[in-house]
Every structure is written in structure tokens, then in C-alpha cells.
Amino acid sequence: MAVGRLLVIAPDHDLRRSLAFVLEAEGYEVDAVGALLRPISGYDAVVVDQKAIAGADGRTSNLVTSAPVVLLAARLHPDMAGAVAEVVELPAIGNAVSLAVRRAMQVPA
């Protein structure tokens, strides 16, 4: 049985595949897409690369979900910090994404 259901949004194909692989190995059911889907529902958490949702000013443009969001960001716009549950600074090292997902879902490691 899956630990939880995740949506991964990342425009880069290799990043998307890597994230899905790592999170599936952790026991999550993962749907991975290259662009934002609307509406986002039915997920326990959303892992999103900032490039998939950032406008020209660096702020999140149109991410609407009731699930906690784990944002992958190389440079976080200050206004984005309050809109997400966890931020993973890129490049992500080790199990940083998996741990951020667990914290966002409030699941003990």
C-alpha cells in the first residue's frame, strides 16, 4: 500500500523522472507531469519545480491546491515562502525531497 499520493510538476523530463523514481522507491504513488494541471486535487502533497509555476517576477503564478506544496527552488522569491509547506533548495542533495515531503505531510521519518 502506498504511503501517500503525490503529484510531481517539473518541466525538465530528467528531473521529473528522477523525482518520481526516488519518491516511488520511498513507497509513494506518484503522478509526474511537465506542466501545471488545473485543478489539483486528490493528492496528499504536490512537489513542484519553481520553473513550472514562476512568473517573470519569480513569484508563483497559478498554483492552486489544498495539498501541502514542496517547492524546489534555486532562488526563492520572498513572497513564495508563505505559500508553500516546505522548500528544497536546488540542487537537492541526498534525501532532501523525500524528507521535505514527509514534513509537509506531517509523516514521521
C-alpha positions in Angstrom: 0.0 0.0 0.0 1.3 3.4 -0.9 2.5 5.8 1.8 0.7 8.7 0.0 -0.3 10.0 -3.4 2.0 12.7 -4.8 1.9 15.0 -7.9 5.3 16.0 -9.2 5.3 19.0 -11.6 8.7 19.7 -13.3 9.2 20.9 -16.9 12.6 19.1 -17.1 12.0 15.5 -18.2 15.1 14.1 -16.4 14.3 15.9 -13.2 10.7 14.7 -13.3 11.8 11.1 -13.9 14.4 11.2 -11.1 11.9 12.7 -8.6 9.3 10.1 -9.5 11.8 7.3 -9.2 13.1 8.4 -5.8 9.6 9.0 -4.3 8.2 5.7 -5.7 11.1 3.9 -4.1 10.0 5.6 -0.8 6.6 4.0 -1.2 4.6 6.9 -2.7 2.2 6.6 -5.6 3.5 9.3 -8.0 1.9 11.1 -11.0 4.6 13.2 -12.8 3.7 15.9 -15.3 5.7 18.6 -17.1 3.2 21.4 -16.6 0.7 22.6 -14.1 -2.7 20.8 -14.2 -5.9 22.5 -13.0 -7.5 21.8 -10.7 -5.1 19.9 -8.5 -7.0 17.6 -6.2 -6.8 14.1 -4.8 -3.1 14.3 -3.8 -1.5 14.2 -0.3 1.2 16.6 -1.4 2.5 18.3 -4.5 6.2 18.5 -5.4 6.8 21.3 -7.8 9.9 22.8 -9.5 9.8 26.6 -9.3 10.3 26.8 -13.1 6.9 25.2 -13.6 5.0 27.9 -11.8 7.1 31.0 -11.6 6.1 34.1 -13.5 8.6 36.6 -14.8 8.9 38.2 -11.4 9.8 34.9 -9.7 6.5 34.6 -7.8 4.2 31.6 -8.0 1.7 32.3 -10.8 -1.1 29.9 -10.6 -0.6 27.0 -8.2 -3.9 26.3 -6.5 -4.2 23.2 -4.3 -5.4 22.2 -0.9 -2.5 19.8 -0.6 0.8 20.8 1.0 3.3 22.0 -1.5 7.0 21.2 -1.5 8.8 23.7 -3.7 12.1 23.0 -5.4 13.8 26.4 -5.9 17.3 27.6 -6.7 16.4 31.1 -5.6 13.2 31.6 -3.6 11.2 34.8 -4.1 10.4 36.1 -0.6 6.7 36.2 -1.3 6.6 32.5 -2.1 7.8 31.3 1.3 4.4 31.6 2.9 2.6 29.8 0.1 4.4 26.5 0.5 4.8 23.9 3.2 8.5 23.2 2.5 11.2 24.5 0.3 14.1 22.3 -1.0 17.0 24.4 -2.3 18.4 23.2 -5.6 20.5 21.3 -6.3 18.8 18.9 -3.9 21.2 16.6 -2.1 20.6 13.1 -0.7 17.0 12.5 0.5 16.1 16.2 0.9 13.0 15.9 -1.2 11.7 12.8 0.5 12.2 14.4 3.9 10.5 17.6 2.8 7.5 15.6 1.6 7.3 13.7 4.9 7.4 17.0 6.8 4.8 18.6 4.6 2.5 15.7 5.1 3.5 15.6 8.8 4.5 11.9 8.5 7.3 10.8 10.9 10.6 9.9 9.2 
